[in-house]
Amino acid sequence: MVVERKFIKDKLREYSIKEYLESFLERVGFSHVDIQKTPVGFSIVIYSSKPGLVIGRGGLNIGEIQKTLEDKFKLESPVIEVKEVDVPELDAQIMAEIIGTQLMKFGVSRFKAIGHKILEKIIRAGAVGAEIQISGKVPSTRARSWKFYAGHLPKCGDIAINKVRKGYKMVKLKPGVVGVTVKILPPGIKMPDYVYTKEIVVEEVNEKGEQ
């Protein structure tokens, strides 16, 4: 029971740290954070499409993040590293953040154009399939959900649970709160229902047994 309670406590703290970083690093391409316990403290790896903005001028942002992790979240000697996301278009959280930022900039009246444009970017980057869902008072006074999808995206099974990348962003607009959900199936995933063929090399042999 003690081990279980500690596990739950650590997971709750990890989730709270993620929420804090999402809020603090808003609009700088924050993707996710990897927290690992080390013999001397904690290793914090922040993934972003804009690592320079995450670090800040002279490391100002990193210093503030480190202080907050120590004081508020009680992490001992956190060592922070920032890594760049290779293909932001295949990162569901980054895409959800971009959609939210564009909705704040251009308003809900252009949500269809924004949804189609981001979906096209994701597919062009090589995604097998993708789905964007925008929920809220768009564009009417009643809450609705709009979906934009392309390619092949499993809805159930191991692939849907463990391989489909998911991102979520909530933004406060004039009509009300709008939620953005992005799901992406990246390239290179072996589908269980896909038939893979293997090329067979046929060698010709003459009557004397020579190839």
Secondary structure by P-SEA (a helix, b strand, c coil): caaaaaaaaaaaaaaaaaaaaaaaaccccccbbbbbbcccbbbbbbbcccccccccccaaaaaaaaaaaaccccccbbbbbbbbcccccccaaaaaaaaaaaaaaccccaaaaaaaaaaaaaaaaccccbbbbbbccccccccbbbbbbccccccccccccccbbbbbbbbbccccbbbbbbbbbccccccccbbbbbbbbbbbbcccccc
